[in-house]
Amino acid sequence: MNFKHIAGAVALLGMAGAAGAQDMVVKIGHSGPLSGAQAFSGKDNENGARLAVEELNAKPITVAGRKIKFELLSEDDQGDPKSGVAVAQKLVDAGVRYVVGPYNSGVAIPASRTYHDAGALVATVATNPKLTQQGYQGLFRVNASDTQLGSKMALYAANALHLKNVAVIDDRTAFGQGVAEEFKKQAKASGMTVAGHEFTNDKAFDFTSILTKLKAKKVEAIFFGGYAPQGAPMVRQMKQLGINARLLGGDTICTAEMGKLAGDAAGENVLCSQGGAILDKAASGPAFKAKYKQRFKQDADVYAASYYDAVQLYAQAMQKVNSTDPLKVGVAVAAGSYQGVAGTYAFDTHGDMKQSPVTIFTFRHGQPVPLTSY
């Protein structure tokens, strides 16, 4: 990791400590899509981080004899790579050395270099395996990767659903391509025939031509590598075209927004894989869900708990090394283990979680419902 700006980072943190004579402000940066079709996910993630910041400030931790006040700086990267790099530069220029996000792999991969060059730590849910293959120390994936999400959805399709003939559609984003390729690889290894691999984009809403082509191949399921704003019209059009096949996907369609946008077209015919164990069965899962709903007047969605955990993970590491120096904190995160709401965070040398359970969901009454974790 390049820590050429560490001295400046520490100075910025010190200068920010004007909250009180013994207080020091530590800025937590959040980058995510806060506008556009994916804004529901970006805001949910931001809320998870905000809840952690508010709890930490209510009962301040002490580091090196000074109380820490956490400040959340949240920026809209629009789910766009160029905007994401600009946001990264804005955050590091503001003295941020602890980041949660970006949400999208296509944003996280290019933005990660900016954070790396500034000596910032990053905790992200972006799933493309290429992200952590860049070799940046201080970059941690706090959920399952595409390898796990795509492959375990394929294993479920083969072993639990006993499917034989499937197809794949991806939206050509870094996330969509990554998760679709991992599904396809495992599907073939599990003995399924992949009858076709079609392509769209993350702005499309009409999939009639693609679906008509796949209907002729009599596929039993279509795996979609993409996001809920496209997954929802896709499953509606499958119903309209009389395609009696399941729609499968990764974590980005495991959201209430998918059910809301798809209406009665999304039921037990839609299945998706999401990193983490079933929250309701996690020790502190129900308490977190209750706190989140009380604070934000809505239910937590896919990764709110992961973002909450990421902020708490930083705070615990600061206490452990008795420092807010990101170099020291990063070493502690890399070497340690933290029990959070959504799982146990312990990382391999690449920054991936050593163990990240995956949960398979379906939809009932417009809501994602967990079926099994493994």
C-alpha positions in Angstrom: 0.0 0.0 0.0 1.3 3.5 -0.8 1.3 5.5 2.3 3.1 8.6 1.0 0.2 10.8 2.2 0.0 9.2 5.7 1.7 12.2 7.4 -0.8 14.5 5.7 -3.7 12.3 6.6 -2.7 12.2 10.3 -2.3 16.0 10.3 -5.7 16.4 8.7 -7.3 14.1 11.3 -5.5 16.1 14.0 -6.6 19.5 12.7 -10.2 18.2 12.4 -10.2 17.5 16.1 -11.9 20.7 17.1 -15.0 19.1 18.6 -13.4 19.6 22.0 -10.1 19.9 23.7 -9.8 16.1 24.1 -11.9 15.1 21.0 -10.6 14.2 17.6 -12.8 14.0 14.5 -12.3 10.9 12.3 -14.0 11.2 8.9 -15.8 8.2 7.4 -16.4 8.5 3.7 -19.2 6.8 1.9 -19.4 6.4 -1.9 -22.5 5.0 -3.5 -25.4 5.6 -6.0 -27.6 8.1 -4.2 -29.4 9.1 -7.4 -30.7 7.2 -10.4 -32.2 3.7 -10.6 -29.9 2.3 -7.9 -30.4 5.0 -5.3 -32.5 2.7 -3.1 -29.4 0.6 -2.5 -27.0 3.5 -2.1 -29.2 5.1 0.6 -29.7 1.8 2.4 -25.9 1.4 2.5 -25.4 5.0 3.7 -28.0 4.5 6.4 -26.2 1.4 7.7 -23.0 3.5 8.0 -24.8 6.4 9.6 -26.4 4.2 12.2 -22.9 2.9 13.3 -21.5 6.5 13.4 -24.4 7.7 15.5 -24.0 4.8 17.9 -20.3 5.3 18.2 -20.7 9.0 18.9 -23.4 8.3 21.5 -20.9 6.3 23.5 -17.6 7.6 22.3 -14.5 5.4 22.1 -11.2 6.7 23.4 -8.0 6.3 21.3 -4.6 7.5 22.6 -6.3 9.3 25.4 -8.7 11.3 23.2 -12.4 10.8 22.6 -13.2 10.1 18.9 -16.0 11.8 17.1 -16.9 10.1 13.8 -18.2 12.2 11.0 -19.9 10.7 7.9 -19.2 12.3 4.5 -21.5 10.7 2.0 -21.1 11.3 -1.8 -23.2 10.3 -4.8 -21.0 8.4 -7.3 -24.1 7.7 -9.5 -22.9 4.1 -10.0 -20.6 5.6 -12.7 -16.9 4.8 -12.9 -15.9 8.4 -13.9 -18.0 9.9 -11.1 -16.7 7.4 -8.7 -13.1 8.4 -9.3 -14.0 12.1 -8.9 -15.8 11.3 -5.6 -12.8 9.4 -4.4 -10.6 12.4 -5.0 -13.1 14.7 -3.3 -13.2 12.5 -0.2 -9.4 12.1 0.1 -9.0 15.8 -0.4 -11.4 16.4 2.5 -9.1 14.3 4.7 -11.0 11.0 4.6 -8.9 8.0 5.2 -11.6 5.5 6.1 -14.1 4.6 3.3 -17.2 2.4 3.1 -18.1 1.7 -0.5 -18.2 2.0 -3.5 -21.2 -0.3 -4.0 -20.7 -1.1 -7.7 -17.7 -3.1 -8.9 -17.4 -0.9 -12.0 -16.9 2.1 -9.7 -14.8 0.4 -7.0 -12.1 -1.0 -9.4 -11.0 2.4 -10.8 -11.7 4.4 -7.6 -9.6 2.0 -5.5 -6.4 3.3 -7.0 -7.2 6.9 -5.8 -7.9 5.6 -2.3 -4.8 3.5 -2.3 -2.5 6.3 -3.4 -3.9 8.5 -0.6 -3.3 5.8 2.0 -7.0 5.3 2.7 -8.6 2.1 3.9 -11.6 0.8 2.0 -14.3 -1.6 3.0 -16.6 -2.4 0.1 -19.3 -4.9 -0.9 -18.3 -4.7 -4.6 -18.1 -8.3 -5.7 -16.0 -8.6 -8.9 -13.0 -10.8 -8.1 -10.7 -8.4 -10.0 -11.1 -5.8 -7.3 -9.0 -7.6 -4.7 -6.6 -9.1 -7.3 -5.1 -5.6 -7.8 -2.9 -6.2 -4.7 -3.9 -3.1 -2.8 -3.3 -3.4 0.9 -6.0 -1.7 3.0 -8.7 -2.8 0.6 -11.2 -5.2 2.2 -14.3 -6.9 0.7 -16.9 -7.3 3.5 -19.1 -9.8 1.7 -19.0 -12.7 -0.7 -17.4 -12.2 -4.1 -18.9 -13.0 -7.5 -17.1 -16.3 -7.4 -19.2 -17.3 -4.3 -22.4 -15.6 -5.3 -22.5 -17.0 -8.9 -21.2 -20.4 -8.2 -23.5 -21.1 -5.2 -26.5 -20.0 -7.1 -25.5 -22.5 -9.8 -25.0 -25.2 -7.2 -28.4 -24.5 -5.8 -30.0 -24.6 -9.3 -28.3 -28.0 -10.0 -28.7 -29.7 -6.6 -31.9 -28.3 -5.1 -33.9 -27.3 -8.2 -32.5 -30.2 -10.4 -32.3 -27.9 -13.5 -30.7 -29.2 -16.7 -31.0 -26.4 -19.3 -30.3 -22.8 -18.4 -29.2 -19.5 -20.1 -27.4 -16.4 -19.0 -27.9 -12.7 -19.6 -25.5 -10.1 -18.3 -25.6 -6.3 -18.4 -21.9 -5.9 -19.3 -21.1 -4.0 -16.1 -18.1 -5.3 -14.1 -20.5 -6.8 -11.6 -22.9 -8.3 -14.1 -20.2 -9.9 -16.2 -18.3 -11.3 -13.2 -21.2 -12.9 -11.5 -22.6 -14.3 -14.8 -19.3 -15.9 -15.8 -19.0 -17.5 -12.3 -22.5 -18.9 -12.6 -21.9 -20.2 -16.1 -18.6 -21.9 -15.0 -20.2 -23.7 -12.1 -23.4 -24.6 -14.1 -21.3 -26.4 -16.7 -19.2 -28.1 -13.9 -22.5 -29.3 -12.3 -23.7 -30.9 -15.5 -26.1 -28.3 -16.7 -26.3 -27.1 -20.3 -25.9 -23.4 -20.8 -28.0 -22.9 -23.9 -27.2 -19.3 -24.5 -25.4 -16.2 -23.1 -27.0 -12.9 -24.1 -26.0 -9.3 -23.4 -27.8 -6.1 -22.5 -26.8 -3.0 -20.5 -27.7 -1.4 -17.2 -30.0 1.2 -18.8 -32.2 -1.1 -20.8 -35.8 -1.9 -20.1 -36.9 -3.9 -23.1 -35.7 -7.5 -23.2 -38.3 -8.9 -25.6 -35.9 -9.8 -28.4 -33.4 -11.6 -26.0 -36.1 -13.4 -24.1 -37.9 -14.6 -27.3 -34.6 -16.1 -28.5 -34.1 -17.9 -25.2 -37.8 -19.1 -25.1 -37.1 -21.0 -28.3 -34.3 -22.9 -26.5 -36.8 -24.0 -23.8 -34.5 -23.0 -20.9 -35.7 -23.9 -17.4 -34.0 -20.8 -15.9 -32.3 -17.6 -16.9 -29.5 -16.3 -14.7 -29.3 -12.5 -14.9 -26.0 -10.7 -14.1 -27.3 -7.2 -13.3 -29.4 -5.0 -11.1 -33.0 -4.9 -9.9 -34.1 -2.0 -12.2 -33.5 -4.3 -15.1 -34.3 -7.6 -13.4 -37.8 -6.5 -12.6 -39.0 -5.6 -16.2 -37.2 -8.7 -17.4 -39.2 -11.0 -15.2 -42.4 -9.1 -16.1 -41.6 -9.6 -19.8 -40.9 -13.3 -19.2 -44.4 -13.7 -17.8 -45.9 -11.7 -20.7 -44.1 -13.9 -23.2 -45.3 -17.1 -21.5 -41.8 -18.2 -20.6 -42.2 -20.8 -17.9 -38.7 -20.5 -16.5 -37.1 -19.2 -13.3 -35.2 -16.0 -13.1 -32.0 -16.4 -11.1 -29.5 -13.7 -10.0 -27.0 -12.4 -7.5 -27.3 -10.1 -4.5 -28.4 -7.0 -6.6 -31.8 -8.5 -7.2 -32.2 -9.7 -3.6 -34.0 -6.5 -2.6 -37.5 -5.3 -1.8 -37.1 -2.9 -4.7 -37.1 -6.0 -7.1 -40.4 -7.1 -5.6 -41.8 -3.6 -5.8 -40.9 -3.0 -9.4 -41.8 -6.5 -10.6 -45.1 -6.8 -8.8 -46.9 -10.1 -9.1 -44.4 -11.3 -11.7 -41.8 -11.9 -8.9 -42.6 -14.8 -6.6 -41.1 -18.2 -6.1 -40.0 -18.1 -9.7 -37.3 -15.7 -8.8 -34.2 -16.8 -6.8 -31.1 -14.9 -5.8 -27.9 -15.3 -3.9 -26.7 -12.8 -1.3 -23.5 -12.8 0.8 -24.0 -13.4 4.6 -26.0 -15.7 6.7 -29.7 -15.3 7.3 -30.0 -12.0 9.3 -33.0 -13.2 11.4 -31.0 -16.2 12.6 -27.8 -14.2 13.4 -27.2 -13.5 17.0 -27.6 -9.7 16.7 -29.5 -9.6 13.5 -33.1 -9.0 14.8 -31.8 -6.3 17.2 -30.1 -4.5 14.3 -33.2 -4.7 12.1 -35.3 -3.2 14.9 -32.8 -0.4 15.5 -32.6 0.4 11.8 -36.3 0.5 11.3 -36.8 2.7 14.4 -34.1 5.2 13.1 -35.0 5.3 9.4 -38.7 4.3 9.4 -38.1 1.5 6.9 -36.7 -2.0 6.8 -33.0 -2.6 6.2 -32.2 -3.8 2.7 -29.4 -6.0 1.4 -26.2 -4.5 2.7 -27.1 -2.0 5.5 -25.8 -4.4 8.1 -22.5 -4.9 6.2 -21.9 -1.1 6.0 -22.8 -0.8 9.7 -20.3 -3.6 10.5 -17.6 -1.9 8.3 -17.7 1.3 10.4 -17.7 -0.7 13.6 -14.7 -2.8 12.3 -12.7 0.4 11.8 -13.5 1.6 15.3 -12.6 -1.7 16.9 -9.2 -1.7 15.1 -8.5 1.9 16.2 -9.0 0.9 19.8 -6.9 -2.2 19.4 -3.8 -0.3 18.1 -4.6 2.8 20.1 -4.2 4.9 17.0 -6.1 6.5 14.1 -3.2 6.1 11.8 -4.7 4.2 8.8 -1.4 2.2 8.3 -1.6 0.8 11.8 -5.4 0.3 11.7 -5.2 -1.4 8.3 -2.6 -3.9 9.7 -5.0 -4.7 12.6 -8.0 -5.2 10.3 -6.0 -7.5 8.0 -4.6 -9.6 10.9 -7.7 -9.6 13.2 -11.2 -10.9 13.4 -14.4 -9.0 14.1 -17.8 -10.4 15.0 -20.4 -8.2 13.3 -24.1 -8.3 12.7 -23.8 -9.9 9.2 -20.9 -12.2 9.9 -17.4 -12.7 11.2 -14.9 -10.5 9.4 -11.5 -12.1 9.0 -9.5 -11.6 5.8 -7.1 -13.5 3.6 -4.0 -11.9 2.1 -6.0 -10.5 -0.8 -8.5 -8.7 1.4 -11.3 -11.2 0.8 -13.3 -12.7 3.7 -11.9 -16.1 4.7 -15.4 -17.4 5.2 -18.4 -15.7 3.7 -21.7 -17.7 3.8 -24.1 -17.2 1.0 -27.9 -17.2 1.4 -30.4 -18.2 -1.3 -33.6 -16.1 -1.4 -36.9 -16.3 -3.2 -39.8 -13.8 -3.2 -43.1 -13.9 -1.4 -45.5 -11.0 -1.2 -43.0 -8.7 -2.9 -40.3 -9.4 -0.3 -37.1 -11.4 -0.5 -37.4 -14.5 1.8 -34.4 -16.6 2.8 -34.5 -20.3 1.9 -31.1 -21.6 3.0 -27.5 -20.6 3.8 -24.3 -22.4 2.9 
